[in-house]
Amino acid sequence: MSTQQDINLTFLSHKEFDITTLDGLQKALFWLKTADADELMYGDGTGDSFDIMVGEMRRPMLIESVEKAIREAN
């Protein structure tokens, strides 16, 4: 069974971040902190207000998953 951590990292892999390296995780973390909320969904951003709202709700969860993966990699 996949954990939420696995699901979140798979999402970042889908966004073409190398989640298997510390450098890739750090790049993903920077992107998560600076990306438009609309980009935090699968697919391309559409400007849809619902996607933006859900993206903002996902941001802290995604950041937490990456920070945990970085801690585990160190």
C-alpha positions in Angstrom: 0.0 0.0 0.0 1.3 3.4 -0.9 1.7 6.1 1.8 0.8 9.7 1.3 4.5 10.3 1.2 4.9 7.9 -1.8 2.0 9.6 -3.6 3.4 13.1 -3.0 6.9 12.0 -4.3 5.3 10.3 -7.3 3.5 13.6 -8.1 6.9 15.4 -8.0 8.4 12.7 -10.2 5.6 13.3 -12.7 6.6 17.0 -12.6 10.1 15.7 -13.7 12.0 16.2 -10.5 14.5 13.5 -9.7 13.2 12.5 -6.3 16.0 9.9 -5.9 18.7 12.5 -5.3 19.2 15.1 -2.7 19.8 17.7 -5.4 16.5 16.8 -7.1 14.6 16.9 -3.8 16.1 20.3 -3.0 15.0 21.6 -6.4 11.5 20.2 -5.8 11.3 21.9 -2.5 12.3 25.3 -4.0 9.7 24.8 -6.7 7.0 23.9 -4.2 7.7 27.0 -2.2 7.6 29.3 -5.3 5.3 27.7 -7.8 1.8 29.1 -8.6 -0.7 27.0 -6.7 -2.3 26.1 -10.1 0.9 24.2 -11.0 0.6 22.0 -7.9 -2.0 19.8 -9.7 -1.5 17.1 -12.3 -1.4 18.5 -15.8 -0.8 22.1 -16.9 -2.2 25.0 -15.0 -5.5 26.3 -16.3 -6.2 29.2 -14.1 -9.2 27.4 -12.7 -10.1 28.8 -9.3 -10.9 25.4 -7.8 -7.5 24.0 -8.9 -5.8 27.1 -7.4 -7.6 26.6 -4.1 -6.8 22.8 -4.0 -3.2 23.5 -5.0 -2.7 25.9 -2.0 -4.2 23.2 0.3 -1.7 20.7 -1.2 1.4 22.9 -0.9 2.1 22.3 2.8 1.6 18.5 2.5 3.9 18.3 -0.5 6.6 20.4 1.2 6.4 18.2 4.3 6.9 15.1 2.2 9.9 16.6 0.5 11.4 17.8 3.7 11.0 14.4 5.3 12.7 12.8 2.2 15.6 15.2 2.5 16.0 14.4 6.2 16.0 10.7 5.4 18.6 11.2 2.6 21.0 13.0 5.0 
